[in-house]
Amino acid sequence: QGTLRPDLIESASTLASSAADAIKTHHNDTQLVRELREQGRVIEPLKDYHKDEVRELGKQLGLADDLVQRQPFPGPGLAIRVLCATEPYKGADYDATNQLLAALVGNTVSDEAIMAKAKAAVSAMGADANKLSKLEGYAATLLPVRTVGVQGDGRTYSYVAMITTQTDPDWTTLLSLARLIPRVCHSVNRVVYAWGAPVTGPIDNITPTHLVPDVLARLKEADAIVNQHLFDHQLTRKISQVPVVLVPVDVEASEGQATTKRCIAIRTFLTSDFMTGRPAVPGQELPEEVLNSMVTQIQKLEGVSRVMFDLTAKPPGTTEWE
């Protein structure tokens, strides 16, 4: 099987490290695979290599360029990119973290201690501090779901913070906020921007989601739109991977309202080794007209609430959401 070095590292395999924490369990390093490996029944010719090294091997072996440069596809299939949930995740810190988020993006909250904490955090942002201290028209709220992240060699399972704006996205500012928020809100490991009108929150409900045909069909449609754009504009080499994720939240639904709508998140990722990385910057590695076309087409799909762009580096967010 095609086990790579990062798979073993993130799964805390003893083949890679004797002390690392499990960040996520890869399908190619489960307990069953480990037992088969000990019996000599698993052949893993690439287990000492990273993805960039495997591509180089492919070139040297004379494999076709479209095979060598193809986007990685999750072993378990697109189903792993559906965040399944039957009830919202809201810990004891949910309300306080929402207030801190609001303060960090320039809004006033009643708790003076939270305001002071936000002001101090913004002031510590160096060259970005002046810009972040003068934000207007920004809103931020938690989504009551969790995604996988990584801090150091450890795994986190934390909230997503969603930013919305009154005007078109300023990607430089949004990426600065994506660096700031997890530093201050320690229960947040992922930050997204959502197109559409500002959402002040709190968002207290989710759309119950299971792996059933109609749910998977929505994700397949959105994934096809994104990948067709990447192919048409020769972006599969420039951007290392672009997971498309179905998030079980209807941003527009009022409390208690029954809904079948969910959000779609586009997670662009630039990396050389998949151990660390950052999102592609719209207007730089990802042309804004291409991104806007993706968003417009996805938004027209049945059952889509909002389209979101993942602003998170790795760390603190992993490449995939789950």
C-alpha positions as CSV (number, residue, x, y, z in Angstrom):
1,Q,0.0,0.0,0.0
2,G,1.0,3.6,-0.5
3,T,1.9,4.6,3.0
4,L,4.0,7.8,3.2
5,R,6.2,9.1,6.0
6,P,3.7,11.8,7.1
7,D,1.0,9.2,7.5
8,L,3.2,7.3,10.0
9,I,4.2,10.5,11.8
10,E,0.6,11.8,12.2
11,S,-0.7,8.3,13.2
12,A,2.1,8.1,15.9
13,S,3.5,4.9,14.4
14,T,6.6,3.5,16.1
15,L,8.1,3.2,12.6
16,A,8.3,7.0,12.6
17,S,8.6,8.0,16.3
18,S,8.6,6.5,19.7
19,A,7.1,9.5,21.4
20,A,4.7,11.3,19.1
21,D,1.0,11.9,19.8
22,A,-1.5,10.7,17.3
23,I,-2.8,13.6,15.3
24,K,-5.2,11.5,13.2
25,T,-5.6,7.8,12.4
26,H,-4.7,7.2,8.8
27,H,-6.5,4.4,7.0
28,N,-3.2,2.8,6.1
29,D,-1.9,2.7,9.7
30,T,-4.8,1.3,11.7
31,Q,-4.4,-1.4,14.4
32,L,-5.3,-4.0,11.8
33,V,-2.6,-2.7,9.4
34,R,-0.1,-2.7,12.2
35,E,-0.9,-6.4,13.0
36,L,-0.6,-7.3,9.3
37,R,2.7,-5.4,9.1
38,E,4.2,-7.3,12.0
39,Q,3.2,-10.5,10.2
40,G,5.1,-9.4,7.1
41,R,1.9,-9.2,5.1
42,V,2.0,-5.5,4.1
43,I,4.4,-4.1,1.5
44,E,5.0,-0.3,1.8
45,P,7.7,0.7,-0.7
46,L,7.1,4.4,-0.1
47,K,6.9,4.6,3.7
48,D,10.2,6.5,4.1
49,Y,9.2,9.2,1.6
50,H,7.2,12.4,1.6
51,K,4.8,13.4,-1.3
52,D,7.3,15.7,-3.0
53,E,9.9,12.9,-3.0
54,V,7.3,10.4,-4.4
55,R,6.6,12.8,-7.3
56,E,10.3,13.0,-8.0
57,L,10.5,9.2,-8.1
58,G,7.6,9.2,-10.5
59,K,9.4,11.5,-12.8
60,Q,12.5,9.4,-12.7
61,L,10.5,6.3,-13.5
62,G,9.0,8.1,-16.5
63,L,5.4,8.2,-15.4
64,A,3.0,10.4,-17.2
65,D,3.0,14.0,-15.9
66,D,-0.8,14.0,-15.2
67,L,-0.3,11.0,-12.9
68,V,2.7,12.5,-11.1
69,Q,1.1,15.9,-10.5
70,R,-2.5,14.8,-9.7
71,Q,-4.1,16.1,-6.6
72,P,-4.0,13.7,-3.6
73,F,-7.3,11.9,-3.1
74,P,-8.3,10.7,0.4
75,G,-8.0,6.9,0.8
76,P,-11.4,6.5,2.5
77,G,-13.0,8.6,-0.4
78,L,-14.9,11.9,-0.3
79,A,-17.0,10.6,2.6
80,I,-14.1,11.6,5.0
81,R,-14.8,15.2,4.0
82,V,-18.4,15.1,5.3
83,L,-18.5,16.4,8.9
84,C,-21.2,14.1,10.4
85,A,-23.1,15.3,13.5
86,T,-26.4,14.9,15.1
87,E,-26.2,17.7,17.6
88,P,-24.2,21.0,18.0
89,Y,-20.9,21.0,19.8
90,K,-21.0,23.7,22.4
91,G,-18.6,23.5,25.3
92,A,-18.7,25.6,28.5
93,D,-16.4,28.2,26.8
94,Y,-18.7,28.7,23.8
95,D,-20.3,32.1,24.8
96,A,-17.1,33.6,26.1
97,T,-15.1,32.6,23.0
98,N,-17.8,34.1,20.8
99,Q,-17.4,37.4,22.7
100,L,-13.7,37.3,22.3
101,L,-14.0,36.6,18.6
102,A,-16.3,39.6,18.2
103,A,-13.8,41.8,20.1
104,L,-10.9,40.6,18.0
105,V,-12.6,41.7,14.8
106,G,-13.3,45.2,16.0
107,N,-16.7,44.9,17.8
108,T,-17.5,46.1,21.3
109,V,-18.6,43.6,23.9
110,S,-19.8,44.3,27.4
111,D,-17.1,42.3,29.2
112,E,-14.2,44.8,29.9
113,A,-11.8,42.0,30.6
114,I,-12.5,40.4,27.2
115,M,-12.1,43.8,25.5
116,A,-8.7,44.3,27.2
117,K,-7.5,40.8,26.2
118,A,-8.5,41.4,22.6
119,K,-6.8,44.8,22.5
120,A,-3.6,43.4,24.0
121,A,-3.6,40.5,21.5
122,V,-4.0,42.8,18.5
123,S,-1.3,45.1,19.8
124,A,1.1,42.2,19.9
125,M,0.6,41.5,16.1
126,G,3.6,43.6,15.1
127,A,3.3,45.1,11.6
128,D,-0.4,44.0,11.4
129,A,-1.4,45.6,14.7
130,N,-2.3,49.0,13.3
131,K,-4.6,47.6,10.5
132,L,-6.3,45.1,12.9
133,S,-7.0,47.8,15.5
134,K,-9.1,49.7,13.0
135,L,-11.4,47.1,11.6
136,E,-14.9,48.0,10.5
137,G,-17.7,45.9,9.1
138,Y,-16.3,42.6,10.3
139,A,-18.2,39.9,12.2
140,A,-17.0,36.6,13.6
141,T,-18.7,33.7,15.3
142,L,-18.1,30.1,16.2
143,L,-19.6,27.2,14.3
144,P,-20.9,24.6,16.7
145,V,-18.8,21.8,15.1
146,R,-15.2,20.6,15.6
147,T,-12.3,19.9,13.2
148,V,-9.0,18.3,13.7
149,G,-5.9,20.4,14.2
150,V,-2.3,20.1,15.3
151,Q,-0.2,22.0,17.8
152,G,3.3,20.9,18.2
153,D,3.2,17.1,17.9
154,G,-0.3,17.0,19.5
155,R,-3.8,16.6,18.1
156,T,-6.5,19.1,18.8
157,Y,-10.3,18.8,18.1
158,S,-11.7,22.2,18.3
159,Y,-14.1,24.9,17.0
160,V,-14.2,26.6,13.6
161,A,-14.4,30.4,13.7
162,M,-16.2,32.0,10.8
163,I,-15.5,35.6,9.6
164,T,-18.0,37.6,7.5
165,T,-17.7,41.1,6.2
166,Q,-19.9,44.0,4.9
167,T,-17.6,44.5,1.9
168,D,-15.6,42.3,-0.5
169,P,-12.9,40.2,1.2
170,D,-9.6,41.8,2.0
171,W,-7.5,38.7,1.9
172,T,-4.4,40.2,3.6
173,T,-6.5,41.3,6.6
174,L,-8.4,38.0,6.7
175,L,-5.2,36.0,6.7
176,S,-3.8,38.1,9.5
177,L,-7.0,37.4,11.6
178,A,-6.6,33.7,10.8
179,R,-3.1,33.9,12.5
180,L,-4.4,36.0,15.4
181,I,-7.5,34.1,16.4
182,P,-6.1,30.7,17.3
183,R,-3.3,32.3,19.3
184,V,-5.9,34.0,21.5
185,C,-8.9,31.6,21.3
186,H,-7.2,28.4,22.3
187,S,-10.4,26.3,21.6
188,V,-10.3,27.4,17.9
189,N,-8.0,25.6,15.5
190,R,-9.5,26.7,12.2
191,V,-10.7,30.0,10.7
192,V,-12.8,30.5,7.6
193,Y,-14.2,33.3,5.6
194,A,-17.8,33.0,4.4
195,W,-19.2,34.9,1.5
196,G,-22.5,36.7,2.1
197,A,-23.9,39.2,4.6
198,P,-22.3,39.5,8.0
199,V,-23.3,36.9,10.6
200,T,-22.9,38.1,14.2
201,G,-24.1,34.9,15.8
202,P,-24.3,33.0,18.0
203,I,-25.0,30.0,15.8
204,D,-26.6,27.4,18.1
205,N,-27.9,24.7,15.7
206,I,-26.6,22.3,13.1
207,T,-28.1,20.4,10.2
208,P,-28.1,16.7,11.3
209,T,-25.8,15.0,8.9
210,H,-25.1,11.3,8.1
211,L,-23.3,9.5,5.3
212,V,-26.4,9.0,3.1
213,P,-26.7,9.3,-0.8
214,D,-28.2,12.8,-1.0
215,V,-25.6,14.3,1.4
216,L,-22.7,12.7,-0.5
217,A,-24.2,13.8,-3.8
218,R,-24.0,17.5,-2.7
219,L,-20.4,17.1,-1.8
220,K,-19.6,15.3,-5.1
221,E,-21.1,18.2,-7.1
222,A,-19.2,20.9,-5.2
223,D,-16.0,18.8,-5.4
224,A,-16.4,18.4,-9.2
225,I,-16.9,22.2,-9.7
226,V,-13.7,23.0,-7.7
227,N,-11.6,20.4,-9.5
228,Q,-12.8,21.3,-12.9
229,H,-11.7,24.9,-12.2
230,L,-8.3,23.7,-11.0
231,F,-7.8,21.6,-14.1
232,D,-9.1,24.3,-16.6
233,H,-6.7,26.9,-15.2
234,Q,-3.7,24.7,-14.7
235,L,-3.7,25.1,-10.9
236,T,-3.1,21.5,-9.9
237,R,0.6,21.9,-9.9
238,K,0.7,25.3,-8.2
239,I,-1.7,24.3,-5.4
240,S,-0.7,21.1,-3.5
241,Q,-4.2,20.0,-2.5
242,V,-7.8,21.4,-2.4
243,P,-10.1,19.4,-0.1
244,V,-13.8,20.4,-0.5
245,V,-15.6,19.9,2.8
246,L,-19.3,19.7,3.7
247,V,-20.0,21.4,7.0
248,P,-23.3,20.6,8.8
249,V,-24.3,24.2,9.5
250,D,-27.0,26.4,7.8
251,V,-25.9,29.9,8.6
252,E,-29.2,31.4,7.5
253,A,-31.5,29.1,9.7
254,S,-33.1,30.7,12.7
255,E,-33.0,28.9,16.1
256,G,-35.2,25.8,16.0
257,Q,-35.8,26.0,12.3
258,A,-35.7,22.7,10.5
259,T,-33.3,22.8,7.6
260,T,-31.4,20.6,5.2
261,K,-28.9,23.2,4.1
262,R,-25.2,22.9,4.8
263,C,-22.1,24.9,4.1
264,I,-19.3,24.0,1.6
265,A,-15.7,24.9,2.6
266,I,-12.8,25.2,0.0
267,R,-9.5,24.3,1.7
268,T,-6.6,25.3,-0.6
269,F,-3.2,24.1,0.7
270,L,0.4,24.9,-0.4
271,T,3.1,22.7,1.0
272,S,6.3,20.8,0.1
273,D,6.0,18.0,2.6
274,F,2.4,18.1,3.9
275,M,3.7,18.4,7.5
276,T,3.3,22.2,7.4
277,G,1.7,24.5,4.9
278,R,-0.5,27.5,4.3
279,P,-3.6,28.4,2.3
280,A,-3.3,29.7,-1.3
281,V,-3.7,33.5,-1.3
282,P,-6.6,34.7,-3.6
283,G,-5.1,37.1,-6.1
284,Q,-1.7,35.5,-5.9
285,E,-1.5,31.7,-6.1
286,L,-5.2,31.4,-6.8
287,P,-6.7,34.0,-9.3
288,E,-9.7,35.7,-7.7
289,E,-11.8,35.3,-10.8
290,V,-11.3,31.6,-10.6
291,L,-12.2,31.5,-7.0
292,N,-15.3,33.7,-7.5
293,S,-16.5,31.4,-10.3
294,M,-16.1,28.4,-8.0
295,V,-18.2,30.1,-5.3
296,T,-20.9,31.3,-7.7
297,Q,-21.4,27.8,-9.1
298,I,-21.4,26.1,-5.8
299,Q,-23.8,28.6,-4.3
300,K,-26.3,27.6,-7.0
301,L,-26.3,24.0,-5.9
302,E,-29.4,22.7,-4.1
303,G,-28.9,22.6,-0.3
304,V,-26.0,25.0,0.0
305,S,-26.2,27.6,2.7
306,R,-22.9,29.4,2.4
307,V,-19.5,28.8,0.7
308,M,-16.5,29.3,2.9
309,F,-12.7,29.7,2.3
310,D,-10.4,28.0,4.8
311,L,-7.8,30.6,5.9
312,T,-5.9,28.3,8.2
313,A,-2.2,27.4,8.0
314,K,-0.9,24.0,9.3
315,P,-0.4,24.3,12.2
316,P,-2.9,24.9,13.8
317,G,-5.3,23.3,11.3
318,T,-4.5,20.0,9.5
319,T,-4.8,19.7,5.7
320,E,-8.1,17.8,6.0
321,W,-10.8,18.9,8.4
322,E,-11.4,15.4,9.8
